[in-house]
Amino acid sequence: MFFKFIFKRKKKNLQKKFKFEINNWMDLTKEERFEIDSKEKDESMRKKKALLKSIRDEYIKIKKKI
């Protein structure tokens, strides 16, 4: 029961936060939204590339051990 209470509580907070962020997002101009979106895309792409590189490096290390 304790865990159900915690998870329900977090779920409600996320819903409120998401609704608030959408309102702020819609208040921005088209250029501001585009700029923020492009920055987020660039950041996520950098993280994906770094993750992929680390996976490849680990795979090479494992392959050399065998």
C-alpha positions in Angstrom: 0.0 0.0 0.0 2.8 2.4 0.8 4.3 2.0 -2.7 0.9 2.6 -4.3 0.6 5.8 -2.4 4.0 7.0 -3.6 3.5 6.1 -7.2 0.0 7.7 -7.4 1.4 10.8 -5.8 4.2 11.1 -8.3 1.9 10.4 -11.2 -0.4 13.4 -10.2 2.6 15.7 -9.9 3.9 14.7 -13.4 0.5 15.4 -14.9 0.4 18.9 -13.4 4.0 19.6 -14.4 3.3 18.4 -18.0 0.2 20.6 -18.3 2.2 23.6 -17.0 5.0 23.1 -19.4 2.7 22.8 -22.4 1.1 26.2 -21.5 4.5 27.8 -21.3 5.6 26.2 -24.5 2.6 27.5 -26.4 3.2 31.0 -25.0 6.6 31.1 -26.8 6.9 32.4 -30.3 7.5 30.1 -33.2 11.2 31.1 -33.4 11.7 30.5 -29.7 10.1 27.1 -29.9 12.2 26.1 -32.9 15.4 27.2 -31.1 14.6 25.3 -27.9 13.6 22.3 -29.9 16.8 22.3 -32.0 19.0 22.6 -28.9 17.2 19.6 -27.3 17.6 17.6 -30.5 21.3 18.4 -30.7 21.8 17.5 -27.1 20.0 14.2 -27.4 21.9 13.3 -30.6 25.2 14.0 -28.7 24.1 11.7 -25.9 23.1 9.0 -28.3 26.4 9.2 -30.2 28.4 9.0 -26.9 26.3 6.0 -25.8 26.8 4.3 -29.1 30.5 4.9 -29.0 30.8 3.5 -25.5 28.9 0.4 -26.5 31.1 -0.1 -29.5 34.2 0.3 -27.3 32.9 -2.2 -24.9 32.1 -4.7 -27.7 35.7 -4.3 -29.0 37.1 -5.0 -25.5 34.9 -8.1 -25.1 35.8 -9.3 -28.6 39.5 -9.0 -27.9 39.2 -11.1 -24.7 37.7 -14.0 -26.5 
